[in-house]
Amino acid sequence: MYPEQQTVLHSWCKQSEWSAPTIVGGAGAWLHTEDGRRILDMSSLAECSNLGHQHPHVIAAIRAQAQQLCFVTSAWGAKPRARLAEMLLEKSGFEGGRVFFTLAGADANENAVKFARQASGKPRGRIITRDRSYHGASYAAMALSGDTRTRHQVNPEAFGITHVPPPYAYRCPFGSTSAEECAERAVGAVTDAIDTHGDVSAVLMEPNAGTNGIVAPPDYWPLLRKRTREQGVYLIADEVMSGFGRCGEWFAWQRYGEAGRPDLMTLAKGLTGAHLPLGAVVLSAGVAQRLEHEMLYTGLTYCGHPLSCAAGIAALETYENENLIARSRALGAQLLEALRGLQARHAIIGDVRGGDGLFAVIELVSDRNTREPLSSWPDAHPALKQLVKSALDRNVSLAFRGNLILLAPPLVIQEEELQDAVSLLDALIGAMKLR
Ligand SMILES: Cc1ncc(COP(=O)(O)O)c(C=O)c1O
C-alpha cells in the first residue's frame, strides 16, 4: 500500500485503481522511486518536464529568489516578473505586446478568451475551438475542449463556444484522402462557423502537439491564420503543450514565421519546465493596445508569483544555453524515423505522426488496410494497457490515450536512452497479444 492511496483524491483516475510508486527525486530524463528504482520518463510526466527532472540551474534560481522575496501580488512590481515578460516577448517577437501571468494552462486559456472578447468589443463573443482538443479542466476550459471524457459535464453553448471537426488527416472527418485536402476542409469548417455565427471573437486551437493525439497537417496553421485575419477574428494559439521546444521551435507557430503568428498565445508546462506552476497569455501589440485603457476584471491571488517567474527565467536560460530547441528538432526527426521503422515491422501500427520535435504519436489499429481502430475512442485496448505495464516493469514510463502511444521525453534525454526506449517498444509491440 502506498502512503497516499487512502488519503489523497487523485486527478484523472478512479481512486480505487490508483496505485503508483512514490517518486523521491530525479535527474535528467529519469525519475527516482522511494524503493530505489530509476524510471526513464518517456512522457516528461504530463508533457511538461521539458528540461528533465530537478534541473540544477532552475533549482538554484528558485532557491536564490526564495531567499530574497517569495511573494508580492501584481499590485506591486516584482523583478523576476518584469524580466520574464521581457524574455517571452523577445522570444516570440511580440514587440510592444504584453504578458499576463497565470497559474497554469487552463486559466491561461480562460484569460486569453476574456482578453480576446474584450479587445474585439464583444464581451460575450463566440469562440471557435475544435473536437478532439484539450484546453484544461476548469469549467470554461472544459467547454473550450473537444474532449469526450468531460463533455457531459458542461454545455459549450452556455459558454458561447462552438466546436468544429479537427484536421485529423489519418481519419479525416471530411472524408478527404490527402493531408492537404483535410487541412483545407478543416480550415473551411472554421471559416463557415465564423460566417454562420457572425459574433465570433476568436478561434482557439492547438497549433501542433496535443494530448488528443492529433497533429495537424503542415498547411493547416498558416491557412487558418490567413483566413481568420481576412475575417477579422483573433487567433489564439494554445501553446501550453507545443511550446518550449516540444515541437522543435520556441513556439510551434514559429515554424511558419510571420505567416503563423497568432494574436494571442497561451503558455504553461515548459514555461518553468514544470519546476513550479506558471502559465501565461502573451498578447500582440494590437490586442494589448486595445486593452490599454480598459479595466481588466481578472486575476487570481498568485498570478505572476515571483518564485515561479524566477523559475521561468532560469528555464528559458536553460533552453538557450543547452541549445535544447534545436536538439529537440534533431532528436524528434530521429524519433520519427525510428518509429517509421517500427511501423514497417508491425502491422498493428496504423500511423505515426509528429516528430517536429520530441513529440510523436503511434496510432494502433486492428487492420491496417481498413484502419479499423484497435478499440473505439477513447477506450484503450487491454493489450495496450498491458504493454504500458510491461514497459514500467522494465523501468520505462509511457503515456497512452485510447489507441495512441504518446512519446514526449524531456528534451535533455540522451540519444542512447531514446534508442533503448524505442527498442523496448519494438519488442513489446511485437509481443502484443490481441486475443
Ligand atoms: C494544449 C493544452 N492546453 C491546456 C492544458 C491545460 O493545462 P493545465 O493542466 O496546466 O491547466 C493542457 C494540459 O495538458 C494542454 O495540453
Ligand as a Chemical Component Dictionary entry (heavy atoms), coordinates in Angstrom:
data_LIG
# 
_chem_comp.id                   LIG 
_chem_comp.type                 NON-POLYMER 
_chem_comp.pdbx_formal_charge   0 
_chem_comp.three_letter_code    LIG 
# 
loop_
_chem_comp_atom.comp_id 
_chem_comp_atom.atom_id 
_chem_comp_atom.alt_atom_id 
_chem_comp_atom.type_symbol 
_chem_comp_atom.charge 
_chem_comp_atom.model_Cartn_x 
_chem_comp_atom.model_Cartn_y 
_chem_comp_atom.model_Cartn_z 
_chem_comp_atom.pdbx_ordinal 
LIG C1 C1 C 0 -2.835 22.008 -25.070 1  
LIG C2 C2 C 0 -3.161 22.127 -23.622 2  
LIG N1 N1 N 0 -3.817 23.204 -23.181 3  
LIG C3 C3 C 0 -4.123 23.376 -21.889 4  
LIG C4 C4 C 0 -3.775 22.419 -20.961 5  
LIG C5 C5 C 0 -4.152 22.635 -19.518 6  
LIG O1 O1 O 0 -3.034 22.971 -18.778 7  
LIG P1 P1 P 0 -3.063 22.842 -17.170 8  
LIG O2 O2 O 0 -3.188 21.378 -16.854 9  
LIG O3 O3 O 0 -1.752 23.422 -16.764 10 
LIG O4 O4 O 0 -4.216 23.627 -16.678 11 
LIG C6 C6 C 0 -3.067 21.286 -21.370 12 
LIG C7 C7 C 0 -2.685 20.257 -20.378 13 
LIG O5 O5 O 0 -2.405 19.124 -20.708 14 
LIG C8 C8 C 0 -2.759 21.123 -22.732 15 
LIG O6 O6 O 0 -2.097 20.053 -23.192 16 
# 
loop_
_chem_comp_bond.comp_id 
_chem_comp_bond.atom_id_1 
_chem_comp_bond.atom_id_2 
_chem_comp_bond.value_order 
_chem_comp_bond.pdbx_ordinal 
LIG C1 C2 SING 1  
LIG C2 N1 SING 2  
LIG C2 C8 DOUB 3  
LIG N1 C3 DOUB 4  
LIG C3 C4 SING 5  
LIG C4 C5 SING 6  
LIG C4 C6 DOUB 7  
LIG C5 O1 SING 8  
LIG O1 P1 SING 9  
LIG P1 O2 DOUB 10 
LIG P1 O3 SING 11 
LIG P1 O4 SING 12 
LIG C6 C7 SING 13 
LIG C6 C8 SING 14 
LIG C7 O5 DOUB 15 
LIG C8 O6 SING 16 
# 
